């Protein structure tokens, strides 16, 4: 089972280390961490080794974390392609 962390710093930009400590506080969620800064927010995911149950995507000033399964991922990808959308990552966080 994976985990996500999100921090919004209104006064000061929160450090990546804070998100990493949050994710590490639940070792049963996994040890493979990924953290990104997007403006005043820090987002992170943690997964068990060898399993990607949560994903993080950052592109063009936007970031998204997603945990679980996107049941209609193929349909969303097809509609994005039909609308001229471009994406290189099939992860649910990239589709969202």
ChimeraX commands (.cxc) that place a marker at each C-alpha (Angstrom):
marker #1 position 0.00,0.00,0.00 radius 0.5
marker #1 position 1.40,3.39,-1.03 radius 0.5
marker #1 position 1.15,6.82,0.52 radius 0.5
marker #1 position 0.98,10.49,-0.45 radius 0.5
marker #1 position 2.01,13.73,1.27 radius 0.5
marker #1 position 1.09,17.31,0.46 radius 0.5
marker #1 position 2.21,20.56,2.05 radius 0.5
marker #1 position 1.06,24.06,1.17 radius 0.5
marker #1 position 3.34,26.77,2.52 radius 0.5
marker #1 position 1.63,30.14,2.50 radius 0.5
marker #1 position 4.34,32.14,4.31 radius 0.5
marker #1 position 7.47,30.15,3.60 radius 0.5
marker #1 position 8.18,27.51,1.00 radius 0.5
marker #1 position 8.15,24.19,2.85 radius 0.5
marker #1 position 11.24,22.09,2.43 radius 0.5
marker #1 position 11.39,18.83,0.56 radius 0.5
marker #1 position 12.81,17.32,3.74 radius 0.5
marker #1 position 9.49,17.89,5.54 radius 0.5
marker #1 position 7.60,15.85,2.93 radius 0.5
marker #1 position 10.27,13.15,3.04 radius 0.5
marker #1 position 9.92,12.94,6.84 radius 0.5
marker #1 position 6.13,12.70,6.50 radius 0.5
marker #1 position 6.44,9.82,4.04 radius 0.5
marker #1 position 9.10,8.07,6.11 radius 0.5
marker #1 position 6.86,8.23,9.19 radius 0.5
marker #1 position 4.79,5.41,7.68 radius 0.5
marker #1 position 7.43,2.81,6.77 radius 0.5
marker #1 position 4.74,0.19,6.10 radius 0.5
marker #1 position 3.75,2.26,3.01 radius 0.5
marker #1 position 7.13,1.67,1.38 radius 0.5
marker #1 position 10.54,3.20,0.93 radius 0.5
marker #1 position 10.63,4.33,-2.71 radius 0.5
marker #1 position 9.97,8.08,-2.42 radius 0.5
marker #1 position 9.44,10.77,-5.01 radius 0.5
marker #1 position 8.97,14.44,-4.05 radius 0.5
marker #1 position 8.39,17.55,-6.16 radius 0.5
marker #1 position 8.07,21.28,-5.45 radius 0.5
marker #1 position 5.40,23.16,-7.36 radius 0.5
marker #1 position 5.19,26.82,-6.40 radius 0.5
marker #1 position 4.34,27.03,-2.71 radius 0.5
marker #1 position 3.43,23.34,-2.54 radius 0.5
marker #1 position 5.45,20.20,-1.98 radius 0.5
marker #1 position 3.94,16.88,-3.07 radius 0.5
marker #1 position 5.28,13.41,-2.49 radius 0.5
marker #1 position 4.51,9.75,-2.92 radius 0.5
marker #1 position 5.96,6.60,-1.43 radius 0.5
marker #1 position 5.63,3.07,-2.78 radius 0.5
marker #1 position 6.71,-0.40,-1.78 radius 0.5
marker #1 position 9.86,-1.52,-3.63 radius 0.5
marker #1 position 8.98,-2.82,-7.08 radius 0.5
marker #1 position 5.32,-1.66,-6.99 radius 0.5
marker #1 position 4.05,1.69,-8.24 radius 0.5
marker #1 position 0.68,2.20,-6.57 radius 0.5
marker #1 position 1.01,5.98,-6.21 radius 0.5
marker #1 position 2.48,8.32,-8.81 radius 0.5
marker #1 position 3.58,11.92,-9.09 radius 0.5
marker #1 position 3.78,14.01,-12.24 radius 0.5
marker #1 position 5.16,17.54,-12.60 radius 0.5
marker #1 position 5.06,19.41,-15.90 radius 0.5
marker #1 position 4.45,22.93,-17.17 radius 0.5
marker #1 position 4.01,24.42,-13.69 radius 0.5
marker #1 position 1.48,21.81,-12.57 radius 0.5
marker #1 position 1.89,18.83,-10.27 radius 0.5
marker #1 position -0.42,15.96,-9.41 radius 0.5
marker #1 position -0.23,12.97,-7.10 radius 0.5
marker #1 position -2.49,9.97,-7.55 radius 0.5
marker #1 position -2.86,6.87,-5.41 radius 0.5
marker #1 position -4.86,3.87,-6.49 radius 0.5
marker #1 position -6.22,2.85,-9.85 radius 0.5
marker #1 position -7.78,5.04,-12.54 radius 0.5
marker #1 position -10.41,2.66,-13.89 radius 0.5
marker #1 position -10.95,4.45,-17.20 radius 0.5
marker #1 position -7.32,5.38,-17.91 radius 0.5
marker #1 position -7.46,4.05,-21.48 radius 0.5
marker #1 position -10.60,6.05,-22.24 radius 0.5
marker #1 position -9.10,9.24,-20.78 radius 0.5
marker #1 position -5.90,8.74,-22.80 radius 0.5
marker #1 position -7.91,8.20,-26.00 radius 0.5
marker #1 position -9.96,11.36,-25.43 radius 0.5
marker #1 position -6.83,13.38,-24.75 radius 0.5
marker #1 position -5.29,12.12,-27.99 radius 0.5
marker #1 position -8.51,12.90,-29.92 radius 0.5
marker #1 position -8.44,16.45,-28.52 radius 0.5
marker #1 position -4.85,16.98,-29.60 radius 0.5
marker #1 position -3.46,16.41,-26.12 radius 0.5
marker #1 position 0.15,15.40,-25.73 radius 0.5
marker #1 position 1.49,13.30,-22.91 radius 0.5
marker #1 position 4.42,10.98,-22.58 radius 0.5
marker #1 position 3.68,9.33,-19.25 radius 0.5
marker #1 position 0.80,6.84,-19.00 radius 0.5
marker #1 position 0.69,7.25,-15.19 radius 0.5
marker #1 position -2.72,8.22,-13.80 radius 0.5
marker #1 position -1.23,11.41,-12.32 radius 0.5
marker #1 position -0.16,12.48,-15.84 radius 0.5
marker #1 position -3.60,11.75,-17.28 radius 0.5
marker #1 position -5.35,13.69,-14.53 radius 0.5
marker link #1:1,2 radius 0.2
marker link #1:2,3 radius 0.2
marker link #1:3,4 radius 0.2
marker link #1:4,5 radius 0.2
marker link #1:5,6 radius 0.2
marker link #1:6,7 radius 0.2
marker link #1:7,8 radius 0.2
marker link #1:8,9 radius 0.2
marker link #1:9,10 radius 0.2
marker link #1:10,11 radius 0.2
marker link #1:11,12 radius 0.2
marker link #1:12,13 radius 0.2
marker link #1:13,14 radius 0.2
marker link #1:14,15 radius 0.2
marker link #1:15,16 radius 0.2
marker link #1:16,17 radius 0.2
marker link #1:17,18 radius 0.2
marker link #1:18,19 radius 0.2
marker link #1:19,20 radius 0.2
marker link #1:20,21 radius 0.2
marker link #1:21,22 radius 0.2
marker link #1:22,23 radius 0.2
marker link #1:23,24 radius 0.2
marker link #1:24,25 radius 0.2
marker link #1:25,26 radius 0.2
marker link #1:26,27 radius 0.2
marker link #1:27,28 radius 0.2
marker link #1:28,29 radius 0.2
marker link #1:29,30 radius 0.2
marker link #1:30,31 radius 0.2
marker link #1:31,32 radius 0.2
marker link #1:32,33 radius 0.2
marker link #1:33,34 radius 0.2
marker link #1:34,35 radius 0.2
marker link #1:35,36 radius 0.2
marker link #1:36,37 radius 0.2
marker link #1:37,38 radius 0.2
marker link #1:38,39 radius 0.2
marker link #1:39,40 radius 0.2
marker link #1:40,41 radius 0.2
marker link #1:41,42 radius 0.2
marker link #1:42,43 radius 0.2
marker link #1:43,44 radius 0.2
marker link #1:44,45 radius 0.2
marker link #1:45,46 radius 0.2
marker link #1:46,47 radius 0.2
marker link #1:47,48 radius 0.2
marker link #1:48,49 radius 0.2
marker link #1:49,50 radius 0.2
marker link #1:50,51 radius 0.2
marker link #1:51,52 radius 0.2
marker link #1:52,53 radius 0.2
marker link #1:53,54 radius 0.2
marker link #1:54,55 radius 0.2
marker link #1:55,56 radius 0.2
marker link #1:56,57 radius 0.2
marker link #1:57,58 radius 0.2
marker link #1:58,59 radius 0.2
marker link #1:59,60 radius 0.2
marker link #1:60,61 radius 0.2
marker link #1:61,62 radius 0.2
marker link #1:62,63 radius 0.2
marker link #1:63,64 radius 0.2
marker link #1:64,65 radius 0.2
marker link #1:65,66 radius 0.2
marker link #1:66,67 radius 0.2
marker link #1:67,68 radius 0.2
marker link #1:68,69 radius 0.2
marker link #1:69,70 radius 0.2
marker link #1:70,71 radius 0.2
marker link #1:71,72 radius 0.2
marker link #1:72,73 radius 0.2
marker link #1:73,74 radius 0.2
marker link #1:74,75 radius 0.2
marker link #1:75,76 radius 0.2
marker link #1:76,77 radius 0.2
marker link #1:77,78 radius 0.2
marker link #1:78,79 radius 0.2
marker link #1:79,80 radius 0.2
marker link #1:80,81 radius 0.2
marker link #1:81,82 radius 0.2
marker link #1:82,83 radius 0.2
marker link #1:83,84 radius 0.2
marker link #1:84,85 radius 0.2
marker link #1:85,86 radius 0.2
marker link #1:86,87 radius 0.2
marker link #1:87,88 radius 0.2
marker link #1:88,89 radius 0.2
marker link #1:89,90 radius 0.2
marker link #1:90,91 radius 0.2
marker link #1:91,92 radius 0.2
marker link #1:92,93 radius 0.2
marker link #1:93,94 radius 0.2
marker link #1:94,95 radius 0.2
marker link #1:95,96 radius 0.2
view
